[in-house]
């Protein structure tokens, strides 16, 4: 395995976070009281406990660069994540940005923002 980076995101409740991401195809690879690692193929998300997190003020985020962003967005929609502009969880559909990239977004139940970026 080559060099890599994984996002470190906040979780108010590891069990709830794990259950949400399981609906999106993520599998729990590790969990103790201070850390949790979830993976969906090569995409790895790591979580630390933050029980007092106020999702309305959360600024935690990461980019997921995906070969098939539309397929992952469909998985999210099929799992019941609503498309919208308020609340969490929620989904923002990918659109072509001025940068030339197609970018969408997923906010999880703790309001962690995962920018969903279509690979070239």
Secondary structure, DSSP 8 states (H G I E B T S, - for coil): ------EEEEES-HHHHHHHHHTTT-EEEEEETTEEEEEETTEEEEEEE-TT--GGG---EEEEEETTHHHHHHHHHHTT--BSSSSSSEEEEEEE-TTS-EEEEEE-TT--EEEEEE--
